[in-house]
Amino acid sequence: MSTTPLSSEQISELAQALSSARKEVRIVDGFPGPIPSTLKEAYTVQDGSIAASDQEIVGWKVGMIPPDLRDSLGDVRVLGPVFKDVHIQLTEKQATGEAFELPVFAGGFIAIEPELVVEINQEIKPGSIDTAKGVTHLVKSVYAGIEMASSPVIDLNSYGPTAIISDIGNQYGVIVGTEIENWETAITTMETSTSINGELINTAPTDGILNGPMAALAFMIDCCAERGITLPAGAICSTGAITGVHETLVGATSTVKFGDICEMNFTLVDNSKS
């Protein structure tokens, strides 16, 4: 990570390098420029990547900053856009076991992250919500879901949170499964599990992310407000990895279960061939 502030030219070049690698489905061996030293710089790079995309943003993914970096960076979470072309609403059959395929950057970074996906019920303009008073009233629905973390940068996560933010939060898909009825109580007794290639990787409480999914939703609202971003009604928030960030490869098969309400069986495929 650089300790010298990035110039506007460096920020622009980094945004262009990251966004063009995604557009061209071109694998990058190493982070393509200086790593931003602050969250502000990283989000400025992300803004450039968003501007270079021709895709509509339908929501945001929320991830965690490792505990040992939270004081120095001044936050506990990171944010990245979810573009419409990688937002997948499963059919009822796919959300109850029918197999499907998910495209990722073959040879790049790939990880599976089971997550609760929250849909908001109203437009939220910057500064219009005091999240300290709670955000549950803003929830339209909560779904069982998956975030696919995938990037053309082979070892993106090893460069830290500012690199992840710069490359749109290492985001390449939010998969929306079954709506969770009575979610506030249901998730308190539900477990989520992840299996890859037939091996159970982890099982964890569905509400087990730091301070719960509403903390992630509040972070999304506050971070977007700071950046002057209006959240439209229906926007989604992928609230954070429940069982962990599970790195894997193209060709892997996986099963993600949310209690007995949702079972998602999928195979990871090369996005350059889809």
VEXVO-963807 format. One record per residue (C-alpha): x, y, z. Coordinates in nm, 4 decimals, padded with zeros to 6 digits, always signed. Each point is the difference from the previous one (the first is absolute). Layout:
residues N
[node [X,Y,Z]]
...
END
This chain:
residues 274
[node [+00.0000,+00.0000,+00.0000]]
[node [+00.1322,+00.3418,-00.0969]]
[node [+00.0433,+00.2605,+00.2751]]
[node [+00.0190,+00.2822,-00.2542]]
[node [-00.3315,+00.1483,-00.1113]]
[node [-00.0915,-00.1009,-00.3531]]
[node [-00.0192,+00.2705,-00.2641]]
[node [-00.3195,+00.0494,-00.1970]]
[node [+00.1828,-00.1463,-00.2994]]
[node [+00.0998,-00.3123,+00.1947]]
[node [-00.3562,-00.0438,+00.1247]]
[node [-00.1352,+00.0314,-00.3542]]
[node [+00.2572,-00.2432,-00.1395]]
[node [-00.0734,-00.2552,+00.2710]]
[node [-00.3758,+00.0203,-00.0561]]
[node [+00.0553,-00.0431,-00.3730]]
[node [+00.2338,-00.2970,+00.0467]]
[node [-00.2408,-00.1812,+00.2325]]
[node [-00.3172,+00.0721,-00.1974]]
[node [+00.1563,-00.0878,-00.3366]]
[node [+00.1256,-00.3345,+00.1356]]
[node [-00.3566,-00.0861,+00.0996]]
[node [-00.1500,+00.1151,-00.3305]]
[node [+00.2584,-00.1888,-00.2039]]
[node [-00.0071,-00.3071,+00.2295]]
[node [+00.3771,+00.0318,+00.0251]]
[node [+00.1770,-00.1667,+00.2943]]
[node [+00.2486,+00.2273,+00.1793]]
[node [+00.3025,-00.1412,+00.1823]]
[node [+00.0356,+00.2499,+00.2852]]
[node [-00.1768,+00.3200,+00.0979]]
[node [+00.0291,+00.2352,-00.3004]]
[node [+00.1287,+00.3120,+00.1754]]
[node [+00.0676,+00.1595,+00.3381]]
[node [-00.2327,-00.1173,+00.2766]]
[node [-00.2056,+00.2831,+00.1529]]
[node [+00.1019,+00.0799,+00.3576]]
[node [-00.3409,+00.1240,+00.1169]]
[node [-00.3623,-00.1014,-00.0395]]
[node [-00.0743,+00.3376,-00.1573]]
[node [+00.2551,-00.0608,-00.2758]]
[node [-00.1305,-00.3517,-00.0532]]
[node [-00.3600,+00.1167,-00.0398]]
[node [+00.1163,+00.2682,-00.2444]]
[node [+00.1578,-00.2770,-00.2098]]
[node [-00.3243,-00.1971,+00.0313]]
[node [-00.1969,+00.3026,-00.1195]]
[node [+00.2203,+00.0034,-00.3108]]
[node [-00.0639,-00.3694,-00.0618]]
[node [-00.3742,+00.0538,+00.0400]]
[node [+00.0119,+00.2903,-00.2462]]
[node [+00.1809,-00.2226,-00.2511]]
[node [-00.2746,-00.2623,+00.0170]]
[node [-00.3097,+00.0100,-00.2164]]
[node [-00.1944,-00.2084,+00.2515]]
[node [-00.2744,+00.1145,+00.2353]]
[node [+00.0704,-00.0420,+00.3711]]
[node [-00.2756,-00.2006,+00.1706]]
[node [+00.1517,-00.0090,+00.3475]]
[node [+00.3163,-00.0307,+00.2057]]
[node [+00.2074,-00.2704,+00.1647]]
[node [+00.1349,+00.0487,+00.3502]]
[node [+00.3182,-00.1714,+00.1161]]
[node [+00.2152,+00.0065,+00.3106]]
[node [+00.3330,+00.1671,+00.0705]]
[node [+00.2319,-00.2322,+00.1975]]
[node [+00.0045,+00.0955,+00.3701]]
[node [+00.3691,+00.0959,-00.0006]]
[node [-00.0573,+00.2640,-00.2711]]
[node [-00.3188,+00.1610,+00.1307]]
[node [+00.1668,+00.2636,+00.2173]]
[node [+00.2485,+00.1111,-00.2647]]
[node [-00.2623,+00.0159,-00.2757]]
[node [-00.2718,+00.1436,+00.2213]]
[node [-00.2833,-00.2395,-00.0796]]
[node [-00.1110,-00.3618,+00.0367]]
[node [-00.1632,-00.0638,-00.3383]]
[node [+00.0473,+00.0561,-00.3724]]
[node [-00.2510,+00.0653,-00.2782]]
[node [-00.0167,-00.0944,-00.3671]]
[node [-00.2641,+00.0334,-00.2730]]
[node [-00.2146,-00.2855,-00.1288]]
[node [-00.0556,+00.0449,-00.3719]]
[node [-00.3188,-00.1118,-00.1707]]
[node [+00.1751,-00.2464,-00.2311]]
[node [+00.1254,-00.2101,+00.2945]]
[node [-00.3150,+00.0247,+00.2138]]
[node [-00.1709,-00.3388,-00.0258]]
[node [-00.3495,-00.0733,+00.1294]]
[node [-00.0385,-00.3757,+00.0299]]
[node [-00.3121,-00.1860,-00.1023]]
[node [-00.1885,-00.1901,+00.2679]]
[node [+00.1492,-00.3256,-00.1299]]
[node [+00.3555,+00.1388,+00.0066]]
[node [-00.0529,+00.1228,+00.3562]]
[node [-00.1085,-00.3492,+00.1069]]
[node [+00.2719,-00.2131,-00.1506]]
[node [-00.0066,+00.0180,-00.3816]]
[node [+00.3569,+00.0447,-00.1250]]
[node [+00.1122,+00.3180,-00.1762]]
[node [+00.3238,+00.1620,-00.1194]]
[node [+00.1780,+00.3122,+00.1233]]
[node [+00.2598,+00.1763,-00.2186]]
[node [+00.3246,+00.1219,+00.1604]]
[node [+00.3460,+00.1189,-00.1108]]
[node [+00.1808,-00.3246,-00.0832]]
[node [+00.3579,+00.0313,+00.1237]]
[node [-00.0843,+00.3062,+00.2086]]
[node [-00.1195,+00.0316,+00.3584]]
[node [-00.3106,-00.2103,+00.0734]]
[node [-00.1830,-00.0440,+00.3300]]
[node [-00.3436,-00.1129,+00.1127]]
[node [-00.1693,+00.1980,+00.2797]]
[node [-00.3468,-00.0945,+00.1304]]
[node [-00.1748,+00.3198,+00.1061]]
[node [-00.3346,+00.1408,+00.1047]]
[node [-00.1269,+00.2365,-00.2696]]
[node [-00.2178,+00.2897,+00.1154]]
[node [-00.2342,+00.1904,-00.2315]]
[node [-00.0940,+00.3529,+00.1077]]
[node [-00.3573,+00.1282,-00.0172]]
[node [+00.0528,+00.3669,-00.0889]]
[node [+00.2318,+00.2458,-00.1637]]
[node [+00.2724,+00.1207,+00.2360]]
[node [+00.1596,+00.3332,-00.0813]]
[node [+00.3327,+00.1008,+00.1558]]
[node [-00.0475,+00.1211,+00.3555]]
[node [-00.3697,-00.0887,+00.0162]]
[node [+00.0404,-00.2877,+00.2471]]
[node [+00.1493,+00.0047,+00.3479]]
[node [+00.1187,-00.3596,+00.0131]]
[node [+00.0771,+00.0291,+00.3713]]
[node [-00.3763,-00.0168,+00.0556]]
[node [-00.0229,-00.3354,-00.1798]]
[node [-00.0549,-00.1129,-00.3573]]
[node [-00.2349,-00.2988,+00.0303]]
[node [-00.2929,+00.2152,-00.1164]]
[node [+00.1772,+00.0403,-00.3357]]
[node [-00.0027,-00.3734,-00.0769]]
[node [-00.2419,-00.1298,-00.2622]]
[node [+00.1304,-00.3574,-00.0107]]
[node [+00.2947,-00.2139,+00.1056]]
[node [+00.1224,-00.2865,-00.2169]]
[node [+00.2374,-00.2928,+00.0190]]
[node [+00.2794,+00.0845,-00.2402]]
[node [+00.3565,-00.0310,-00.1184]]
[node [+00.2602,+00.2566,-00.0900]]
[node [+00.2482,-00.1155,-00.2597]]
[node [+00.3264,+00.1807,+00.0635]]
[node [+00.2021,-00.0103,-00.3206]]
[node [+00.2594,+00.2263,-00.1553]]
[node [+00.2431,-00.0074,-00.2918]]
[node [+00.2724,+00.0796,+00.2564]]
[node [+00.1240,-00.3458,+00.1002]]
[node [+00.0871,+00.0827,+00.3618]]
[node [-00.2202,+00.3062,+00.0584]]
[node [-00.0857,-00.0702,+00.3648]]
[node [+00.3670,-00.0232,+00.0969]]
[node [+00.0426,+00.3737,-00.0672]]
[node [-00.2493,+00.0996,+00.2684]]
[node [-00.3287,+00.1873,+00.0338]]
[node [+00.0927,+00.3082,-00.2051]]
[node [+00.0931,-00.2182,-00.2975]]
[node [-00.3258,-00.1933,+00.0386]]
[node [-00.2026,+00.3225,+00.0091]]
[node [+00.1852,+00.1313,-00.3044]]
[node [-00.1001,-00.3068,-00.2022]]
[node [-00.3713,+00.0581,+00.0687]]
[node [+00.0142,-00.1946,+00.3265]]
[node [+00.1200,-00.3199,-00.1702]]
[node [-00.3604,-00.0461,-00.1106]]
[node [-00.1210,-00.2183,-00.2848]]
[node [-00.3502,-00.1047,+00.0788]]
[node [-00.2726,-00.0049,+00.2595]]
[node [-00.2252,-00.3028,-00.0255]]
[node [-00.3418,+00.0426,+00.1590]]
[node [-00.1779,-00.3141,+00.1162]]
[node [-00.2975,-00.0637,+00.2258]]
[node [-00.1666,+00.2843,+00.1884]]
[node [+00.0218,-00.0640,+00.3743]]
[node [-00.3416,+00.0410,+00.1592]]
[node [-00.0037,+00.1587,+00.3471]]
[node [+00.3708,+00.0564,-00.0513]]
[node [+00.0643,+00.1830,+00.3293]]
[node [-00.0758,-00.3107,+00.2024]]
[node [+00.0739,-00.2643,-00.2651]]
[node [+00.3688,+00.0868,-00.0373]]
[node [+00.0624,-00.0234,+00.3745]]
[node [-00.0493,-00.3791,-00.0068]]
[node [+00.1181,-00.0724,-00.3549]]
[node [+00.3374,-00.1335,-00.1091]]
[node [+00.1721,+00.0548,-00.3339]]
[node [+00.2432,-00.2499,-00.1494]]
[node [+00.2416,-00.0062,-00.2924]]
[node [+00.1291,-00.3098,-00.1758]]
[node [+00.2497,-00.0008,-00.2871]]
[node [+00.0635,-00.3059,-00.2183]]
[node [-00.1983,-00.2125,+00.2414]]
[node [+00.1928,+00.1059,+00.3110]]
[node [-00.1710,+00.1959,+00.2786]]
[node [+00.2125,+00.3131,+00.0443]]
[node [-00.1826,+00.1766,+00.2832]]
[node [-00.3307,+00.0447,+00.1802]]
[node [-00.0860,+00.3173,+00.1908]]
[node [-00.2977,+00.1826,+00.1543]]
[node [-00.1829,+00.1873,-00.2746]]
[node [-00.0117,+00.3185,+00.2096]]
[node [+00.3644,-00.0336,+00.1049]]
[node [+00.1683,+00.2868,-00.1884]]
[node [+00.1330,+00.2846,+00.2156]]
[node [-00.2949,+00.1711,+00.1718]]
[node [-00.2430,-00.1672,-00.2409]]
[node [-00.1259,+00.0840,-00.3502]]
[node [-00.1582,+00.3286,+00.1049]]
[node [+00.3450,+00.1341,+00.0895]]
[node [+00.1079,-00.0760,-00.3569]]
[node [-00.3098,+00.1713,-00.1397]]
[node [+00.0674,+00.3062,+00.2164]]
[node [+00.3586,+00.0074,-00.1263]]
[node [-00.1183,-00.0101,-00.3615]]
[node [-00.2366,+00.2908,+00.0619]]
[node [+00.2627,+00.2082,+00.1805]]
[node [+00.2798,-00.0715,-00.2468]]
[node [-00.2223,+00.0840,-00.2969]]
[node [-00.1108,+00.3188,+00.1750]]
[node [+00.3618,+00.1073,+00.0481]]
[node [+00.0590,-00.0574,-00.3717]]
[node [-00.3131,+00.1882,-00.1079]]
[node [-00.1705,-00.3149,-00.1313]]
[node [-00.3792,-00.0362,+00.0034]]
[node [-00.1274,-00.3526,+00.0581]]
[node [-00.3145,-00.0739,-00.2034]]
[node [-00.2909,-00.1991,+00.1385]]
[node [+00.0694,-00.3675,-00.0671]]
[node [+00.3782,+00.0324,+00.0310]]
[node [+00.1667,-00.3003,+00.1590]]
[node [+00.2658,-00.0343,+00.2681]]
[node [+00.2093,-00.3170,+00.0127]]
[node [+00.0805,+00.0141,+00.3676]]
[node [+00.3208,-00.1998,+00.0506]]
[node [+00.1439,-00.3508,-00.0051]]
[node [-00.1731,-00.2324,+00.2468]]
[node [+00.2159,-00.3125,-00.0212]]
[node [+00.3143,+00.1727,-00.1269]]
[node [+00.1716,+00.0949,-00.3249]]
[node [+00.0606,-00.3324,-00.1725]]
[node [+00.2548,+00.0180,-00.2808]]
[node [-00.0378,-00.2526,-00.2788]]
[node [+00.0471,-00.0602,-00.3745]]
[node [-00.1965,-00.0171,-00.3229]]
[node [-00.1656,-00.3389,-00.0311]]
[node [-00.0716,-00.0260,+00.3712]]
[node [-00.3463,-00.1067,+00.1071]]
[node [-00.1536,+00.1430,+00.3135]]
[node [-00.3061,-00.0336,+00.2181]]
[node [-00.1138,+00.2856,+00.2238]]
[node [-00.2851,-00.0673,+00.2432]]
[node [-00.1997,+00.2395,+00.2148]]
[node [-00.1672,-00.2282,+00.2529]]
[node [-00.2720,-00.1981,-00.1730]]
[node [-00.1363,+00.2935,-00.2009]]
[node [+00.2588,+00.0355,-00.2755]]
[node [+00.2499,-00.2293,-00.1696]]
[node [+00.2144,+00.1380,-00.2825]]
[node [+00.2043,-00.2460,-00.2100]]
[node [+00.2275,+00.1516,-00.2609]]
[node [+00.3103,-00.0399,-00.2123]]
[node [+00.2520,+00.2784,-00.0640]]
[node [+00.0657,+00.0604,-00.3690]]
[node [+00.2394,+00.2147,-00.2053]]
[node [-00.1599,+00.3396,-00.0645]]
[node [+00.1957,+00.0441,-00.3239]]
[node [-00.2004,-00.2873,-00.1479]]
[node [-00.3426,+00.1002,+00.1265]]
END
